[in-house]
Amino acid sequence: MKLSNEKTTVKLDSYLWGSRREDTQVLLTLWIHDGNLCFSFSVREKELRRMVWEDQGRVWEDSCMELFISPDRIHYYNFEFSASGALRCGYGTGRSDREPVSDELLKKVKRSVTILENSNKVSRYILEGEIPLSPFGLDVSVLYMNSYKCGDMLKEPHFISLFPIDLPSPDFHQIRFFGE
């Protein structure tokens, strides 16, 4: 996928580790604007969980959308957003080698959530925002990434990715499965 000022929409369609396709659908739209990576997740799922409201909290336990971005296929940022808008972000080379980014950097990431529908049968919402590339040392000319949707503490947990992950159990912190 080539990022530009033109919006590009992709479907997250790698349903992993027993996740059911009929339970959750996610469209991700990406584009570049004024040096920012802009994103919009459009989500439909059975259950909406929004328990985490503080940045750097356990957002993956909520209805969670994620962008993992690498400049070099060695180091990467994990931008993990709860459906409440809370953000968890770290930098490193793997799951056990993460340093949380500063509060100053976190505040530079714009994000908002719009709930379109929330019933006992279906939830639909949009998470959108902007990640300023230069403060994070990222250059739009070449980025490697994967995107995820998860909900570890939902009644029926799910794990979905843009690019497939060939592992026996959940682990999104696998840079070898990032796409260009």
PyMOL commands that set and color helices and strands:
alter all, ss='L'
color gray80, all
select helices_A, chain A and resi 59-61+103-108+134-136+175-177
alter helices_A, ss='H'
color red, helices_A
select strands_A, chain A and resi 8-12+14-16+24-33+36-45+64-70+76-82+87-94+97-100+110-118+123-132+144-150+159-161
alter strands_A, ss='S'
color yellow, strands_A
deselect
rebuild
show_as cartoon
